[in-house]
């Protein structure tokens, strides 16, 4: 596991320490790792949403009629975005 140093505003550090103190996270490091994972997941979904909007603008929109079609659509977006980014 890699180690990093970061500078944080005092308020942000205190809020994170409070979350740890409440037992929501086992440590400050656990808090930061969880926050980073959640943020990276949100970025991935935002990229997918932008891809879907782009398809719509280009007249390539897809009408999804079932859960299976939805799953297939997200698999397609995932594969396409994996080729274009490291997220």
C-alpha positions in Angstrom: 0.0 0.0 0.0 1.3 3.5 -0.9 1.6 6.3 1.6 0.8 9.9 0.7 0.8 13.3 2.5 -2.0 15.8 2.0 -2.7 19.2 3.3 -6.3 19.8 4.4 -8.2 22.8 5.7 -8.6 22.5 9.5 -12.3 22.4 9.2 -12.3 19.5 6.7 -9.8 17.5 8.9 -12.0 18.1 12.0 -15.1 16.9 10.1 -13.3 13.7 9.1 -12.0 13.1 12.6 -15.5 13.6 13.9 -16.8 10.9 11.6 -14.1 8.6 12.8 -14.9 9.5 16.4 -18.5 8.6 15.8 -17.4 5.1 14.7 -18.4 5.6 11.1 -14.8 4.7 10.0 -12.1 2.7 11.7 -9.4 5.4 11.1 -8.7 8.6 9.3 -7.0 6.6 6.6 -10.2 4.4 6.3 -12.2 7.6 5.9 -9.9 8.9 3.1 -9.8 5.6 1.3 -13.6 5.3 1.4 -14.1 8.9 0.3 -11.7 8.3 -2.7 -13.5 5.1 -3.7 -16.9 6.8 -3.6 -15.7 9.8 -5.5 -14.1 7.7 -8.2 -17.3 5.6 -8.5 -19.3 8.9 -8.9 -16.9 10.1 -11.6 -17.4 6.8 -13.5 -21.1 7.2 -13.4 -20.9 10.8 -14.5 -18.7 9.7 -17.5 -21.4 7.2 -18.4 -24.1 9.8 -18.1 -22.2 12.2 -20.4 -21.7 9.4 -22.9 -25.5 8.7 -22.9 -26.2 12.4 -23.4 -23.7 12.5 -26.2 -25.4 9.6 -27.9 -28.8 11.3 -27.6 -27.5 14.6 -29.1 -26.0 12.6 -32.0 -29.4 10.9 -32.6 -28.0 7.6 -31.4 -30.2 7.4 -28.4 -31.4 3.9 -27.2 -34.8 3.1 -26.0 -34.4 0.6 -23.2 -37.4 -1.7 -22.6 -36.1 -4.2 -20.1 -33.6 -4.8 -17.3 -31.6 -7.0 -19.7 -31.4 -4.2 -22.2 -30.4 -1.7 -19.5 -27.6 -4.1 -18.3 -26.4 -4.5 -21.9 -26.4 -0.7 -22.4 -24.3 -0.1 -19.2 -21.9 -2.9 -20.2 -21.4 -1.1 -23.6 -20.8 2.2 -21.9 -18.4 0.6 -19.4 -16.4 -1.0 -22.1 -16.2 2.2 -24.2 -15.2 4.4 -21.2 -12.6 1.8 -20.0 -10.9 2.2 -23.3 -10.8 6.0 -22.9 -9.8 6.5 -19.3 -8.2 4.9 -16.2 -11.2 5.4 -14.0 
